[in-house]
């Protein structure tokens, strides 16, 4: 009977982990799309991608709750089921995919930071140009005095 319970939990764990693997594959594709948008400065679609990634963040929390719930029911049984080779294989695939996702996120942060710095620099240049234009305009409007006459 215990073997049957371990086998059932193993199958349930495999099902959940395969769902999670599929989810992390989708997340990778989404983060890759974000990178392309950042890289090629396509800001019009960027907000949609950030919104989708925010939904994924909530989904990650749900994933953690699923596994915690499976483990919470019977920790000993869970540990036995988790030690199965197929479960370990899928878990390792998920770990690898998460690492790749994190590398891509880091790359996206660098693109976003560089883009932000370029925009800030351009704004500073515009402010400086506006001051020069205002100074020149003020000079032209001011009356010219020659020999104390207008």
C-alpha positions in Angstrom: 0.0 0.0 0.0 2.8 2.4 0.9 4.5 1.7 -2.5 1.2 2.6 -4.2 1.0 5.9 -2.2 4.6 6.7 -3.2 3.9 5.9 -6.8 0.8 8.1 -6.8 2.6 11.0 -5.2 5.5 10.5 -7.7 3.0 10.7 -10.6 1.3 13.8 -9.1 4.7 15.4 -8.5 5.8 14.7 -12.1 2.5 16.2 -13.4 3.1 19.4 -11.4 6.7 19.6 -12.3 6.0 19.2 -16.0 3.4 22.0 -15.8 6.1 24.1 -14.1 8.6 23.2 -16.8 6.2 24.3 -19.5 5.5 27.5 -17.6 9.2 28.4 -17.2 9.7 27.7 -21.0 7.0 30.2 -21.7 8.6 32.7 -19.2 11.9 32.3 -21.0 10.2 33.1 -24.4 8.5 36.2 -22.8 11.8 37.5 -21.2 13.5 36.9 -24.5 10.8 39.0 -26.2 11.4 41.7 -23.6 15.1 41.7 -24.4 14.4 42.2 -28.1 12.1 45.1 -27.3 14.7 46.7 -25.0 17.5 46.0 -27.4 15.8 47.5 -30.5 14.1 50.3 -28.5 10.5 49.3 -29.2 8.9 50.9 -26.2 5.3 50.8 -27.5 5.0 47.0 -26.8 7.2 47.0 -23.7 4.5 47.8 -21.2 2.4 44.8 -22.3 5.4 42.5 -21.8 6.1 44.0 -18.3 2.4 43.4 -17.4 2.7 39.8 -18.6 5.9 39.3 -16.6 4.1 40.6 -13.5 1.4 37.9 -14.0 4.2 35.4 -14.3 5.6 36.6 -11.0 2.2 35.8 -9.3 2.2 32.4 -11.1 5.7 31.6 -9.7 4.2 32.1 -6.2 1.4 29.7 -7.0 4.0 27.2 -8.2 5.7 27.4 -4.9 2.4 26.9 -3.0 1.6 23.8 -5.1 4.8 22.1 -4.2 4.6 23.2 -0.6 1.1 21.7 -0.4 2.3 18.4 -1.8 5.1 18.3 0.6 3.0 19.4 3.6 0.6 16.5 3.3 3.3 13.9 4.1 6.9 15.0 4.1 8.4 11.5 4.3 6.3 10.3 1.4 7.2 13.4 -0.6 10.9 12.9 0.0 10.7 9.3 -1.3 8.7 10.4 -4.4 11.1 13.3 -5.0 14.1 10.9 -5.0 12.7 9.1 -8.1 15.0 9.5 -11.1 12.3 10.9 -13.4 11.3 13.5 -10.8 15.0 14.5 -10.3 15.4 14.8 -14.1 12.5 17.1 -14.5 13.5 19.1 -11.4 17.0 19.5 -12.8 15.6 20.7 -16.1 13.5 23.3 -14.3 16.6 24.5 -12.3 18.6 24.9 -15.5 15.8 26.8 -17.2 15.4 29.1 -14.1 19.2 29.8 -14.3 18.8 30.7 -18.0 15.8 32.9 -17.1 17.8 34.7 -14.5 20.7 35.3 -16.9 18.3 36.8 -19.4 16.7 39.0 -16.7 20.2 40.3 -15.8 20.9 41.1 -19.4 17.5 42.9 -19.8 18.3 44.9 -16.7 21.6 46.0 -18.3 19.8 47.0 -21.5 17.1 48.9 -19.5 19.7 50.6 -17.3 21.7 51.7 -20.4 18.6 52.9 -22.1 17.6 54.8 -19.0 21.0 56.4 -18.7 20.9 57.5 -22.4 17.5 59.0 -22.0 18.6 60.9 -18.9 21.7 62.2 -20.7 19.5 63.3 -23.7 17.2 65.1 -21.3 20.1 66.9 -19.7 21.3 68.0 -23.1 17.8 69.3 -24.0 17.6 71.2 -20.7 21.0 72.8 -21.5 19.9 73.6 -25.0 16.7 75.2 -23.7 18.8 77.4 -21.3 21.0 78.5 -24.2 17.9 79.2 -26.4 16.3 81.2 -23.6 19.5 83.2 -23.0 19.7 84.0 -26.8 16.1 84.9 -26.9 16.4 87.2 -23.9 19.3 89.0 -25.6 17.4 89.7 -28.7 14.3 91.1 -26.9 16.3 93.4 -24.7 16.5 97.0 -25.9 19.9 98.2 -27.2 21.3 101.3 -25.6 23.7 103.5 -27.5 24.8 106.8 -26.0 22.1 106.5 -23.3 19.3 106.7 -26.0 16.8 104.1 -27.1 
